[in-house]
Amino acid sequence: SLHDEISRGGVGSVVPTDPQAVAEQITYWLSNDAKRAAAAARARPFVRQRFDWSQIAKRWQDHYQRLTTE
């Protein structure tokens, strides 16, 4: 799921839709320059890998290739 990918990729936090949890994460990210900088450095490659149309097409191609060889 996307929330797992965000967590594993280290590009953000996933929190419940609870105001207190959201506020805590905002405070955490705003107070942690190193963590924020590291996440920012990983964000662009993460998005390109997951949401670039050529990458999406490649994943589908690989998926269909596996289906035809099973």
Beta strands, then each sheet from edge to edge (+ up, - down):
end
